[in-house]
Amino acid sequence: MSTLSRLALTTAVLTGSVTAAQADDTCERARVMVILDKSSSMVTGSIGNQTKWDVAKLGLGEVLATYEDRAEFGLMTYPRPNQCGPGGLDVAPAMHNRQAILGALVAPPPTAGNWTPMAQTLDAATNEASLAQGGNAARHVILITDGWQYCVPYNPATRYDGTDAVGRLAAMGITTWIVGFGAEVDAAALNQMAVASGTAKAGCDAQSQDPGAPNNCYYQVDNAAGLVTALTTIAGAVVQDEACDGIDNDCDGQIDEGLTRDCSNACGAGTETCTAGTWHGCTAPAGRPEVCDGEDNDCDGTIDDGNVCDDGNNGNPNNGDTNGSRAGCACSSNGAPDASMLALLAAVGAVVLRRRRRA
């Protein structure tokens, strides 16, 4: 969305002239291309008593059920048509695409003859119009692979070609997420790809070559639950959550709804709410004038500071308690008038009384 468009929308929100439909029109949903390995090892390899292919389908189906109405999802598989042909488009990105994507995955890969041209397929994604186009919408690729960069005959010089391919996607503004599926993946290459894409996990070991290492930079999954967890984490990062900016970030037709955050002042903590791109209404308690009660009423860090008295008149000068303006008024640290001051006042009062009697 352009700066002028955002400014116009924010102005409309502030003046109350924006409608839910208009808010929804301003939202640009993220576009996500799932690139799924369809090599033969996806059916010859298994996890538990299921093929990797079936596990992948189930995992994708579960995650898409949650996120298909929050982002545009599409599908590419590789190789295409077979052996080591670069992958191609199966389903163009769109909202509510779960059934279309699962339908494209009904036919499994052959049990032999399909290899793993990851880099070639990532390069094909750079030329895929349904991903490359899309205005200012965020664009993402999720690569799911169970193997190495591999064609027959194998050329070891191509092992890290995927890193350069990810870099070319990044140069187009497309973010790539890397998911390694099973123990036969090339952890060294996938780690480098995750680093190049900017999606490496915090504190990871980019030099790791072990799929079983606990701190790989990419998402290593070894079972169905792990795949769902990884895809859910990625999808959660891809979709836009609502932010306090006067924009319908999550594309639900409402602006800045349900946003609160913690706030505080010298007197304590509270919460504030976002409306029309602005935080306001902090519920933290407000300070009060200091009185002699053993409390830090004005929240300056000192209890009963200054010449304060409280004789039950709450600082009302008309009642003789001026909250510091009456000469000699003081308060002890326990919230009661200072004993020495009271004694002095009593002595003065006695002298005054004797003089009156003499008169």
ROSEKE-666388 format. One line per 2 residues: their letters; for each residue z, x, y of N, C-alpha, C, O. Coordinates in steps of 0.2 Angstrom, whole numbers, plus 2048, in hexadecimal, padded with zeros to 3 digits. Layout:
// residues N
a) Z X Y Z X Y Z X Y Z X Y; ...;
This chain:
// residues 359
ms) 800 804 7FA 800 800 800 800 804 806 804 809 806; 7FC 803 80B 7FC 807 811 802 806 815 806 801 815;
tl) 803 80B 81A 809 80A 81E 808 804 823 80E 801 824; 802 802 825 802 7FC 829 803 7F6 825 806 7F1 828;
sr) 801 7F6 81F 803 7F0 81B 80A 7EF 81A 80D 7EA 81A; 80E 7F5 819 815 7F4 818 818 7F2 81E 81D 7EE 81E;
la) 816 7F5 824 819 7F3 82A 818 7EB 82B 81D 7E8 82E; 812 7E9 82A 811 7E2 82B 815 7DE 826 818 7D8 829;
lt) 816 7E0 820 81A 7DC 81C 821 7DC 81E 825 7D7 81E; 824 7E2 820 82B 7E2 822 82C 7DE 828 831 7DA 828;
ta) 827 7DE 82D 828 7D9 833 828 7D2 831 82C 7CE 833; 824 7D0 82C 824 7C9 829 82A 7C8 826 82D 7C2 827;
vl) 82D 7CC 822 834 7CB 81F 839 7CA 825 83D 7C5 824; 839 7CE 82A 83E 7CE 82F 83E 7C7 833 843 7C5 835;
tg) 838 7C5 834 837 7BF 837 837 7B8 833 837 7B3 835; 838 7BA 82C 839 7B4 828 832 7B1 826 832 7AB 824;
sv) 82C 7B4 828 826 7B0 827 823 7B2 820 81D 7AF 81F; 826 7B7 81C 822 7B9 816 824 7B4 810 82A 7B1 810;
ta) 820 7B2 80C 821 7AE 806 821 7B2 800 81F 7B8 800; 824 7AF 7FB 824 7B2 7F4 81D 7B4 7F2 81C 7BA 7EF;
aq) 818 7B0 7F3 811 7B2 7F1 80F 7B8 7F5 80B 7BC 7F2; 810 7B8 7FB 80E 7BE 7FF 811 7C4 7FD 80E 7C9 7FD;
ad) 818 7C3 7FC 81B 7C9 7F9 818 7CC 7F3 817 7D2 7F2; 816 7C8 7EE 813 7CA 7E8 80C 7CD 7E9 80B 7D2 7E6;
dt) 809 7CA 7EE 802 7CD 7EF 803 7D4 7F2 7FE 7D8 7F1; 808 7D6 7F5 809 7DD 7F7 80B 7E2 7F2 80A 7E8 7F3;
ce) 80C 7E0 7EC 80F 7E4 7E7 809 7E7 7E3 805 7E3 7E1; 809 7ED 7E2 804 7F1 7DD 808 7F3 7D7 80C 7F8 7D7;
ra) 807 7F0 7D2 80A 7F2 7CB 807 7F8 7C9 801 7FA 7C9; 80C 7FC 7C5 80A 802 7C2 805 801 7BD 805 7FC 7BA;
rv) 800 806 7BC 7FB 806 7B7 7FC 80B 7B2 7FD 811 7B4; 7FD 809 7AC 7FF 80E 7A6 7FA 80E 7A1 7F8 808 79E;
mv) 7F7 814 79F 7F3 814 799 7F6 818 794 7F8 81D 794; 7F7 814 78E 7FA 817 788 7F4 81A 784 7EF 817 783;
il) 7F5 821 783 7F0 825 77F 7F3 826 778 7F8 82A 778; 7F1 823 773 7F4 823 76C 7F0 827 768 7EA 826 767;
dk) 7F3 82C 764 7F0 830 75F 7EE 82B 759 7F3 828 756; 7E8 82B 757 7E5 828 752 7E2 82C 74C 7DD 82B 749;
ss) 7E6 832 74C 7E3 837 747 7E6 835 740 7EA 830 73F; 7E3 838 73B 7E4 836 734 7EC 837 732 7EE 833 72E;
sm) 7EF 83C 735 7F6 83D 733 7FA 837 735 800 837 733; 7F8 833 73A 7FC 82D 73C 7FD 828 736 801 824 736;
vt) 7F8 828 731 7F9 824 72B 7FB 827 725 7FE 825 720; 7F9 82E 725 7FC 832 71F 803 834 720 806 836 71B;
gs) 805 834 726 80C 836 727 810 830 728 80E 82A 72A; 817 830 726 81B 82A 726 822 82C 72A 824 832 72A;
ig) 825 827 72C 82C 827 72E 830 822 72B 82E 81C 72B; 834 824 726 838 81F 722 833 81D 71D 82F 821 71A;
nq) 832 816 71C 82D 813 718 827 810 71B 823 80C 718; 826 812 722 820 810 726 81C 816 728 81E 81B 729;
tk) 815 814 729 811 819 72B 813 81A 733 815 816 736; 811 820 735 812 821 73C 80E 81C 741 810 81A 746;
wd) 808 81A 73E 804 816 742 808 80F 742 808 80C 748; 80B 80C 73D 80E 806 73D 814 807 742 816 802 746;
va) 818 80C 741 81E 80D 746 81C 80D 74D 81F 80A 751; 816 810 74F 814 811 755 812 80A 758 813 808 75E;
kl) 80F 806 754 80D 7FF 756 813 7FB 757 813 7F7 75C; 818 7FB 753 81E 7F7 754 821 7F9 75A 824 7F5 75E;
gl) 822 800 75B 825 802 761 822 800 768 825 7FE 76C; 81B 801 768 817 7FF 76E 818 7F7 76F 819 7F5 774;
ge) 818 7F3 769 819 7EC 76A 81F 7EA 76D 820 7E6 771; 825 7EE 76B 82B 7EC 76D 82C 7EE 775 82F 7EA 779;
vl) 82A 7F3 777 82A 7F5 77E 826 7F1 782 828 7EF 788; 820 7F0 780 81B 7EC 784 81E 7E4 785 81D 7E1 78A;
at) 822 7E2 780 825 7DB 781 829 7DB 787 82A 7D6 78A; 82C 7E1 788 831 7E1 78E 82D 7E2 795 82F 7E0 79A;
ye) 828 7E7 794 825 7E9 79B 81E 7E7 79C 81C 7E9 7A1; 81B 7E3 798 814 7E1 799 813 7DD 7A0 80E 7DC 7A2;
dr) 819 7DA 7A2 818 7D6 7A8 81B 7DA 7AE 81C 7D7 7B4; 81C 7E0 7AD 81E 7E4 7B3 81A 7EA 7B5 81B 7ED 7BA;
ae) 815 7EB 7B0 810 7F0 7B2 809 7EF 7AE 809 7EB 7A9; 804 7F2 7B0 7FD 7F1 7AD 7FD 7F6 7A7 7FD 7FC 7A9;
fg) 7FD 7F4 7A1 7FC 7F9 79B 7F5 7F8 798 7F2 7F3 798; 7F2 7FE 797 7EC 7FF 793 7ED 803 78D 7F2 806 78C;
lm) 7E7 804 789 7E7 808 783 7E1 80C 782 7DC 80A 783; 7E2 813 781 7DD 817 77E 7DF 81A 778 7E5 81B 777;
ty) 7DB 81B 773 7DD 81E 76D 7D8 824 76C 7D2 824 76E; 7DA 829 768 7D6 82F 766 7D7 831 75F 7DC 830 75C;
pr) 7D1 833 75B 7CB 835 75E 7C6 82F 75E 7C8 829 75B; 7C1 82F 761 7BC 82A 761 7B5 82D 761 7B3 831 765;
pn) 7B1 82A 75D 7B2 825 758 7B6 828 752 7B9 824 74E; 7B5 82E 751 7B9 831 74B 7B9 839 74C 7B7 83B 751;
qc) 7BC 83C 747 7BC 843 746 7BF 846 74D 7C6 846 74D; 7BC 849 751 7BF 84C 757 7BC 84A 75E 7BC 84D 763;
gp) 7B9 844 75E 7B6 841 764 7BB 83F 769 7C1 83D 767; 7BA 841 76F 7BF 83F 774 7C1 838 774 7BD 833 772;
gg) 7C7 836 775 7C9 82F 775 7C6 82B 77A 7C3 82D 77F; 7C7 824 779 7C3 820 77E 7C8 81A 77F 7CD 819 77C;
ld) 7C5 815 783 7C9 80F 785 7C9 80A 780 7C3 808 77E; 7CE 807 77E 7CF 801 77A 7D0 7FB 77E 7CD 7F6 77D;
va) 7D5 7FC 783 7D7 7F6 787 7D8 7F8 78E 7DD 7FD 78F; 7D5 7F5 793 7D6 7F7 79A 7DD 7F5 79C 7DF 7F0 79A;
pa) 7E0 7F9 7A0 7E7 7F7 7A3 7E7 7F0 7A6 7E2 7EF 7AA; 7EC 7EC 7A5 7EC 7E5 7A8 7F3 7E3 7A6 7F7 7E6 7A2;
mh) 7F5 7DE 7AA 7FC 7DB 7A9 7FB 7D7 7A2 7F6 7D4 7A0; 801 7D6 79F 802 7D2 799 7FD 7D4 794 7F9 7CF 791;
nr) 7FD 7DA 792 7F8 7DD 78E 7FA 7DE 787 7F7 7E1 783; 800 7DC 785 803 7DE 77F 7FF 7DC 779 7FD 7E0 774;
qa) 7FD 7D5 779 7F9 7D3 773 7F2 7D7 773 7F0 7D8 76D; 7EF 7D8 778 7E8 7DB 778 7E9 7E3 775 7E5 7E5 771;
il) 7EE 7E6 777 7F0 7ED 775 7F1 7ED 76D 7EE 7F1 76A; 7F6 7E8 76B 7F7 7E8 764 7F1 7E6 760 7F0 7E8 75A;
ga) 7ED 7E2 763 7E7 7E0 75F 7E2 7E6 75E 7DF 7E6 759; 7E2 7EA 763 7DE 7F0 763 7E0 7F5 75D 7DD 7FA 75C;
lv) 7E6 7F4 75B 7EA 7F9 757 7EA 7F6 74F 7ED 7F9 74B; 7E7 7F1 74E 7E7 7EE 748 7E4 7F3 742 7E7 7F4 73D;
ap) 7DE 7F5 744 7DB 7FA 73F 7DE 801 73F 7DE 804 745; 7E1 803 73A 7E4 80A 73A 7DF 80F 73A 7D9 80E 738;
pp) 7E1 816 73B 7DC 81B 73A 7DA 81C 733 7DE 81A 72F; 7D5 820 732 7D3 822 72B 7D8 827 728 7DC 82A 72C;
ta) 7D9 827 722 7DD 82C 71E 7DB 833 71F 7DF 838 71D; 7D5 834 721 7D3 83B 721 7CD 83B 727 7C9 836 727;
gn) 7CC 841 72A 7C6 842 72E 7C7 841 736 7C3 842 73A; 7CD 83E 738 7CF 83D 73F 7D3 842 741 7D9 843 73E;
wt) 7D1 846 746 7D5 84C 748 7D9 84A 74F 7DA 844 751; 7DB 84F 753 7DF 84E 759 7DD 852 75F 7DF 857 761;
pm) 7D8 84F 762 7D5 851 769 7D9 84F 76F 7D7 84B 773; 7DF 851 76F 7E4 84F 775 7E1 850 77B 7E0 84C 780;
aq) 7DF 857 77C 7DD 859 783 7D6 855 785 7D5 853 78B; 7D2 855 780 7CB 851 782 7CD 84A 784 7C9 847 788;
tl) 7D2 847 781 7D3 840 782 7D6 83F 789 7D5 83B 78D; 7DB 844 78B 7DE 844 791 7D8 845 797 7D9 842 79C;
da) 7D4 849 795 7CE 84A 79A 7CA 844 79A 7C7 842 7A0; 7C9 840 795 7C5 83A 795 7C9 835 799 7C6 830 79D;
at) 7D0 835 79A 7D4 830 79E 7D2 832 7A5 7D3 82D 7A9; 7D1 838 7A7 7CF 839 7AE 7C9 836 7B0 7C8 834 7B6;
ne) 7C5 834 7AC 7BE 831 7AD 7BE 82A 7AC 7B9 826 7AC; 7C4 827 7A9 7C4 820 7A8 7C6 81C 7AE 7CB 81C 7B1;
as) 7C1 818 7B0 7C1 814 7B6 7C7 80F 7B7 7CA 80F 7BC; 7C9 80C 7B1 7CE 807 7B1 7D5 80B 7B3 7D9 807 7B4;
la) 7D5 811 7B2 7DB 815 7B3 7DB 818 7BA 7DF 818 7BE; 7D5 81B 7BB 7D4 81F 7C1 7D4 81B 7C8 7D7 81D 7CD;
qg) 7D2 815 7C7 7D1 811 7CD 7D8 80D 7CE 7DB 80C 7C9; 7D9 80A 7D4 7DF 805 7D4 7E3 806 7DB 7E9 805 7DB;
gn) 7DF 808 7E0 7E3 808 7E6 7E9 80D 7E6 7E8 813 7E4; 7EE 80A 7E9 7F4 80F 7EA 7F9 80E 7E4 7FF 810 7E4;
aa) 7F7 80A 7DF 7FC 809 7D9 7FD 80F 7D5 7F9 814 7D5; 804 810 7D3 806 816 7CF 802 816 7C9 801 810 7C5;
rh) 800 81B 7C6 7FC 81C 7C0 7FF 821 7BB 801 826 7BD; 7FF 81F 7B5 803 823 7B0 7FF 823 7A9 7FB 81E 7A8;
vi) 800 828 7A6 7FD 829 79F 803 82A 79A 807 82E 79C; 803 827 795 808 828 790 805 82B 789 801 827 786;
li) 805 831 788 802 834 782 807 834 77C 80C 837 77D; 805 831 777 809 831 770 805 835 76B 7FF 833 769;
td) 807 83A 769 804 83E 764 809 841 75E 80E 841 75F; 806 841 758 80A 844 752 807 84B 750 809 84D 74B;
gw) 803 84E 754 800 854 751 7FF 85A 757 802 859 75C; 7FB 85E 755 7F9 864 75A 7F2 862 75D 7EE 85D 75B;
qy) 7F0 866 762 7E9 866 764 7E5 869 75F 7E5 86F 75D; 7E1 865 75B 7DE 867 755 7D7 864 754 7D7 85E 754;
cv) 7D2 868 753 7CC 866 750 7CA 86A 74B 7CC 870 74A; 7C5 868 747 7C2 86D 742 7BB 86F 743 7B7 86B 745;
py) 7BA 876 743 7BF 87B 741 7C4 87C 747 7C3 87B 74D; 7CA 87E 745 7D0 87E 74A 7CF 885 74E 7CD 88A 74C;
np) 7D0 884 755 7CF 889 759 7D6 88A 75D 7D7 886 761; 7D9 88F 75B 7E0 890 75E 7E0 891 766 7E5 890 769;
at) 7DA 893 768 7D9 894 770 7DA 88D 773 7DB 88D 77A; 7D9 888 770 7DA 881 773 7E1 87E 773 7E2 879 776;
ry) 7E6 882 770 7EC 87F 76F 7EF 87C 775 7F2 877 775; 7EE 880 77B 7F2 87D 781 7ED 87A 786 7EE 879 78C;
dg) 7E7 878 784 7E3 874 788 7E5 86E 78B 7E3 86C 790; 7EA 86B 788 7ED 865 78A 7F1 866 791 7F1 861 795;
td) 7F4 86C 792 7F7 86D 798 7F2 86D 79E 7F4 86A 7A3; 7EC 870 79D 7E8 86F 7A3 7E5 868 7A4 7E4 866 7A9;
av) 7E4 865 79E 7E2 85E 79F 7E7 859 7A3 7E6 855 7A7; 7EE 85A 7A1 7F3 857 7A5 7F3 859 7AC 7F4 854 7B0;
gr) 7F2 85F 7AD 7F1 861 7B4 7EC 85E 7B8 7EC 85C 7BE; 7E6 85D 7B5 7E1 859 7B8 7E2 852 7BA 7E0 84F 7BF;
la) 7E6 84F 7B5 7E8 848 7B6 7ED 848 7BC 7ED 843 7C0; 7F2 84D 7BC 7F7 84D 7C2 7F3 84E 7C9 7F5 84B 7CE;
am) 7EE 852 7C9 7EA 853 7CF 7E7 84C 7D1 7E5 84C 7D7; 7E6 848 7CD 7E3 841 7CF 7E9 83C 7D1 7E7 836 7D2;
gi) 7EF 83E 7D0 7F5 83A 7D2 7F7 836 7CC 7FA 831 7CC; 7F5 838 7C6 7F7 835 7BF 7FC 838 7BC 7FB 83E 7BA;
tt) 802 835 7BA 807 838 7B7 807 838 7B0 806 832 7AD; 808 83D 7AC 807 83D 7A4 80E 83E 7A1 812 842 7A3;
wi) 810 839 79D 816 83A 799 814 83C 792 80F 839 78F; 818 840 78F 816 843 788 81B 841 783 821 842 784;
vg) 819 83E 77D 81D 83C 778 81B 83F 772 815 83E 76F; 81F 843 76F 81D 846 768 820 842 763 826 840 763;
fg) 81C 840 75E 81E 83C 759 81E 83F 752 819 840 74F; 824 841 74F 825 844 749 826 84B 749 825 84E 74F;
ae) 827 84E 744 829 855 743 823 85A 743 824 860 744; 81D 858 743 817 85C 743 814 85D 749 80E 860 74A;
vd) 817 85B 74F 814 85C 755 814 863 758 818 867 755; 810 865 75C 810 86C 75F 815 86C 765 813 86B 76B;
aa) 81B 86D 764 820 86D 769 81F 872 76F 820 870 775; 81C 878 76E 81B 87C 773 816 87A 778 816 87A 77E;
al) 810 877 775 80B 874 779 80D 86E 77D 80C 86D 783; 811 869 77A 814 863 77D 819 865 782 819 861 788;
nq) 81D 86A 781 821 86C 787 81E 86E 78D 81F 86C 793; 818 872 78C 814 874 792 811 86E 795 810 86E 79B;
ma) 80F 869 791 80B 864 794 810 85F 798 80E 85D 79E; 816 85F 796 81B 85B 79A 81D 85E 7A0 81E 85B 7A5;
va) 81E 865 7A0 81F 869 7A6 819 868 7AB 81A 866 7B1; 813 868 7A9 80D 868 7AD 80D 861 7B0 80A 860 7B6;
sg) 80F 85C 7AD 80E 855 7AF 814 853 7B4 813 84E 7B7; 819 857 7B4 81F 855 7B9 823 850 7B5 828 84D 7B9;
ta) 823 84F 7AF 827 84A 7AC 82C 84E 7A7 82F 84A 7A2; 82D 854 7A7 832 858 7A3 839 855 7A4 83B 854 7AA;
ka) 83C 855 79F 843 852 79F 848 858 7A2 846 85E 7A1; 84D 855 7A6 851 85A 7AA 854 85F 7A5 857 85D 7A0;
gc) 854 865 7A7 858 86A 7A3 855 86C 79C 858 86F 798; 84E 86A 79C 84B 86C 795 849 873 794 849 877 799;
da) 847 875 78E 845 87C 78D 83E 87C 78C 83B 87A 787; 83A 87E 791 833 87E 791 830 882 78C 82A 882 78A;
qs) 834 887 789 831 88C 785 833 88A 77D 831 88E 779; 836 885 77C 837 882 776 831 881 771 82C 87F 774;
qd) 831 883 76B 82C 882 767 82E 87E 760 82A 87D 75C; 834 87B 761 837 878 75B 837 870 75D 83B 86E 761;
pg) 833 86C 759 834 865 75A 83B 862 759 83D 85D 75C; 83F 866 756 846 863 754 84B 866 759 851 864 759;
ap) 849 86A 75E 84D 86C 763 850 866 768 84C 861 769; 856 867 76A 859 861 76D 857 860 775 858 85B 778;
nn) 854 866 777 852 866 77F 84B 867 780 849 86B 785; 847 864 77C 83F 864 77E 83E 861 784 842 85C 786;
cy) 839 863 788 837 860 78E 833 859 78D 834 855 792; 830 858 788 82C 852 786 831 84D 782 837 84F 781;
yq) 82F 847 781 833 842 77D 831 843 775 82C 841 773; 836 846 772 835 847 76B 838 841 767 83E 840 768;
vd) 834 83E 763 837 838 75F 835 839 758 830 83B 756; 83A 837 754 839 838 74C 83B 832 748 83B 832 742;
na) 83C 82C 74C 83C 826 748 83B 820 74D 839 821 753; 83B 81A 74A 838 814 74E 83D 813 754 83B 811 759;
ag) 843 813 753 848 812 758 847 817 75E 848 816 764; 846 81E 75C 845 823 761 83F 822 765 83E 823 76B;
lv) 839 81F 762 833 81E 765 834 818 76B 832 819 770; 838 813 769 839 80D 76D 83D 810 773 83C 80E 779;
ta) 842 814 772 847 817 777 843 81B 77C 843 81A 782; 83E 81F 779 83A 824 77E 835 81F 782 835 820 788;
lt) 832 81B 77F 82D 817 782 831 812 787 82E 811 78D; 837 810 786 83B 80C 78A 83D 810 790 83C 80D 796;
ti) 83F 816 78F 841 81A 795 83B 81C 799 83C 81C 79F; 835 81D 796 82F 81F 79A 82D 818 79E 82C 819 7A4;
ag) 82D 813 79B 82B 80C 79E 82F 80B 7A4 82D 808 7A9; 836 80C 7A3 83B 80B 7A8 83A 80F 7AE 83B 80D 7B4;
av) 837 815 7AD 836 81A 7B3 82F 818 7B6 82E 819 7BC; 82B 815 7B2 824 813 7B5 824 80D 7B9 821 80D 7BF;
vq) 827 808 7B7 827 802 7BB 82C 803 7C1 830 807 7C1; 82A 7FF 7C6 82E 800 7CD 833 7FB 7CD 832 7F5 7CC;
de) 839 7FD 7CE 83F 7F9 7CF 83F 7F7 7D7 83C 7FB 7DB; 843 7F2 7D8 843 7F0 7DF 847 7F5 7E3 84C 7F8 7E1;
ac) 845 7F6 7E9 848 7FB 7EE 849 7F8 7F5 846 7F3 7F6; 84E 7FA 7F8 84F 7F7 7FF 84B 7FA 804 84C 7FE 808;
dg) 845 7F6 804 83F 7F9 809 83B 7F3 80C 836 7F4 80F; 83D 7ED 80A 839 7E7 80D 833 7E6 809 82E 7E3 80B;
id) 832 7E9 803 82C 7E8 7FF 82E 7E5 7F8 834 7E6 7F5; 829 7E2 7F5 82B 7DF 7EE 829 7E4 7E9 823 7E4 7E6;
nd) 82D 7E9 7E8 82B 7EE 7E4 82A 7EC 7DD 826 7EF 7D9; 82E 7E8 7DA 82E 7E6 7D3 829 7E0 7D2 829 7DD 7CC;
cd) 826 7DE 7D7 820 7D9 7D6 823 7D2 7D3 81F 7CF 7CF; 829 7D0 7D5 82B 7CA 7D3 82B 7C4 7D8 82D 7BF 7D7;
gq) 827 7C6 7DD 827 7C1 7E3 82D 7C0 7E7 82D 7BC 7EC; 832 7C5 7E6 837 7C5 7EB 838 7CC 7EE 836 7D1 7EB;
id) 83B 7CC 7F4 83C 7D2 7F7 843 7D4 7F8 847 7D0 7FA; 845 7DA 7F6 84B 7DD 7F6 851 7D9 7F3 856 7D8 7F6;
eg) 84F 7D5 7EE 854 7D1 7EB 859 7D4 7E7 857 7D9 7E3; 85F 7D2 7E7 865 7D5 7E2 867 7DC 7E3 869 7DF 7DF;
lt) 865 7DF 7E9 867 7E6 7EA 86E 7E6 7EE 86F 7E4 7F3; 872 7EA 7EB 879 7EC 7EE 87A 7F3 7ED 877 7F6 7E8;
rd) 87E 7F6 7F1 880 7FD 7F0 887 7FE 7F2 88A 7FA 7F6; 88B 803 7F0 892 804 7F2 891 807 7FA 88D 80A 7FC;
cs) 897 805 7FD 898 808 804 89F 809 805 8A3 807 801; 8A1 80C 80A 8A8 80E 80C 8A9 80F 813 8A4 811 817;
na) 8AF 80F 815 8B1 811 81C 8B8 814 81B 8BB 815 815; 8BC 816 820 8C2 819 820 8C7 815 81C 8CC 818 81A;
cg) 8C6 80E 81C 8CB 80A 819 8CA 808 812 8CE 805 80F; 8C4 80A 80F 8C3 809 808 8BC 808 806 8B7 809 80A;
ag) 8BB 805 800 8B4 804 7FE 8B2 7FD 7FD 8B6 7F9 7FD; 8AB 7FC 7FD 8A9 7F5 7FD 8A1 7F6 7FA 89F 7FB 7F8;
te) 89E 7F0 7FB 897 7F0 7FA 893 7ED 800 896 7EA 804; 88C 7EF 800 888 7EC 805 882 7EA 802 880 7EC 7FC;
tc) 87E 7E5 805 878 7E2 802 872 7E3 806 872 7E4 80C; 86C 7E4 803 866 7E5 806 863 7DE 808 862 7DA 804;
ta) 860 7DE 80E 85C 7D8 810 857 7DB 815 858 7DE 81A; 851 7D9 813 84B 7DB 817 84B 7E2 819 849 7E5 81E;
gt) 84C 7E6 814 84B 7EE 814 851 7F1 817 851 7F7 819; 857 7EE 819 85C 7F1 81C 863 7EF 818 864 7E9 816;
wh) 867 7F4 818 86E 7F3 815 873 7F1 81A 873 7F4 820; 877 7EC 818 87B 7E9 81D 881 7E6 81A 881 7E5 814;
gc) 886 7E4 81E 88C 7E0 81B 891 7E3 817 893 7E0 812; 892 7EA 818 897 7ED 814 89E 7E9 814 8A1 7E8 819;
ta) 8A0 7E8 80E 8A6 7E5 80D 8AD 7E9 80D 8B2 7E6 80B; 8AC 7EF 80E 8B2 7F4 80F 8B7 7F1 814 8B5 7EE 819;
pa) 8BD 7F1 813 8C2 7EE 818 8C2 7F2 81E 8C1 7F8 81F; 8C3 7EE 824 8C3 7F1 82A 8CA 7F3 82D 8CF 7F1 82A;
gr) 8CA 7F8 831 8D0 7FB 834 8D4 7F6 838 8D0 7F2 83C; 8DB 7F6 839 8DE 7F2 83E 8E3 7F6 842 8E4 7FC 840;
pe) 8E5 7F4 847 8EA 7F8 84C 8F0 7FA 848 8F2 7F6 844; 8F2 800 849 8F8 802 845 8FE 7FE 847 900 7FD 84D;
vc) 902 7FC 842 909 7F9 843 90E 7FC 83F 90C 800 83A; 914 7FB 840 919 7FF 83C 91B 7FB 836 91F 7F7 835;
dg) 917 7FD 830 918 7F9 82A 917 7FE 824 917 7FB 81E; 917 804 825 916 809 820 90F 809 81D 90E 80C 818;
ed) 90A 806 820 903 807 81E 8FF 80A 824 901 80A 82A; 8F9 80D 821 8F5 810 826 8F0 80B 828 8EA 80B 826;
nd) 8F2 807 82D 8EE 801 82F 8E7 803 832 8E2 7FF 831; 8E7 808 836 8E1 80A 839 8DC 80F 836 8D7 811 838;
cd) 8DF 810 82F 8DB 815 82B 8D9 81B 82E 8D3 81E 82D; 8DE 81E 831 8DC 825 834 8E0 82A 830 8E0 830 832;
gt) 8E3 829 82A 8E6 82D 826 8ED 82F 827 8F0 832 823; 8F0 82B 82C 8F7 82C 82E 8FA 825 82E 8F8 821 831;
id) 900 825 82B 904 81F 82B 909 81E 831 90C 823 832; 908 818 834 90D 817 839 90D 81C 83F 912 81E 841;
dg) 907 81F 840 906 824 845 906 821 84C 905 81B 84D; 909 825 851 909 823 858 910 81F 859 913 81E 854;
nv) 911 81D 85F 917 819 861 916 812 85F 914 80E 864; 917 810 859 916 809 857 91D 806 855 921 809 852;
cd) 91E 800 857 924 7FC 855 921 7F5 852 91C 7F3 854; 925 7F3 84E 924 7EC 84B 92A 7E8 84B 92E 7E9 846;
dg) 92C 7E4 850 932 7E0 84F 931 7D9 84D 935 7D5 84E; 92B 7D8 84A 929 7D1 848 925 7CE 84D 922 7C8 84C;
nn) 923 7D1 853 91F 7CF 858 917 7D1 857 913 7CF 85B; 916 7D5 852 90F 7D8 851 90C 7DB 857 906 7DA 858;
gn) 90F 7DF 85A 90C 7E2 860 90A 7DE 866 906 7E0 86A; 90D 7D8 866 90C 7D3 86C 910 7D5 872 916 7D4 872;
pn) 90D 7D8 877 910 7DA 87D 914 7D4 880 919 7D5 884; 912 7CE 87F 916 7C8 882 91D 7C7 87F 921 7C4 881;
ng) 91D 7CA 879 924 7C9 875 928 7D0 875 92D 7D0 871; 926 7D4 879 92A 7DA 879 928 7E0 875 92B 7E5 875;
dt) 923 7DF 870 921 7E4 86C 91A 7E6 86E 915 7E3 86C; 919 7EC 871 913 7EE 874 90F 7F2 870 90A 7F5 872;
ng) 911 7F4 86A 90D 7F8 865 90B 7FF 868 906 801 868; 910 802 86B 910 808 86E 910 809 875 912 80E 878;
sr) 910 803 879 910 804 880 917 803 883 918 805 889; 91C 801 87F 923 800 881 926 807 880 926 80A 87B;
ag) 929 809 885 92C 810 885 931 811 87F 936 80C 87F; 931 816 87C 936 818 877 935 814 870 939 815 86C;
ca) 92F 811 86F 92E 80D 869 92B 812 864 926 815 865; 92E 812 85E 92C 817 859 92D 814 852 930 80F 851;
cs) 92A 817 84D 92A 814 846 92B 81A 841 928 81F 842; 930 819 83C 931 81E 837 92C 81E 832 928 819 832;
sn) 92C 823 82D 926 823 828 927 81E 823 922 81D 81F; 92D 81A 823 92D 815 81E 92C 80E 820 92D 809 81D;
ga) 929 80E 826 926 807 829 92C 804 82D 92B 7FE 82E; 931 807 82F 936 803 832 937 807 839 935 80D 83A;
pd) 93A 804 83E 93B 807 845 93F 80D 844 944 80D 83F; 93E 813 847 941 819 846 949 818 848 94B 815 84D;
as) 94D 81A 843 954 819 844 957 81D 84A 95B 81A 84E; 955 823 84C 958 826 851 956 823 858 95A 823 85D;
ml) 950 820 858 94E 81D 85E 952 816 85F 953 814 864; 953 813 859 957 80D 859 95E 80E 85C 961 80A 860;
al) 961 814 85A 967 816 85C 968 817 863 96C 815 867; 962 81A 866 962 81C 86D 961 815 871 965 815 876;
la) 95D 811 86F 95C 80A 872 963 806 872 964 803 877; 967 807 86C 96D 803 86C 972 806 871 976 802 874;
av) 972 80D 872 977 810 876 975 80E 87E 979 80D 882; 96E 80E 87F 96C 80C 886 96E 805 887 971 803 88D;
ga) 96D 801 882 96F 7FA 883 976 7F9 884 978 7F5 888; 97B 7FD 881 982 7FC 882 984 7FE 889 988 7FB 88C;
vv) 981 804 88B 982 806 892 980 800 897 984 7FF 89C; 97B 7FD 896 978 7F8 89B 97D 7F2 89A 97F 7EF 89F;
lr) 980 7F0 894 984 7EB 893 98B 7EC 897 98D 7E7 89A; 98E 7F2 897 994 7F4 89A 993 7F3 8A1 998 7F1 8A5;
rr) 98E 7F6 8A4 98D 7F5 8AB 98C 7EE 8AE 98F 7EC 8B3; 989 7EA 8AA 989 7E3 8AB 990 7E0 8AC 991 7DB 8B0;
rr) 994 7E1 8A7 99B 7DF 8A6 99F 7E1 8AC 9A3 7DD 8AF; 99E 7E7 8AE 9A2 7EA 8B4 99F 7E6 8BB 9A3 7E5 8BF;
a) 999 7E5 8BB 997 7E1 8C1 999 7DA 8C1 998 7D6 8C6;
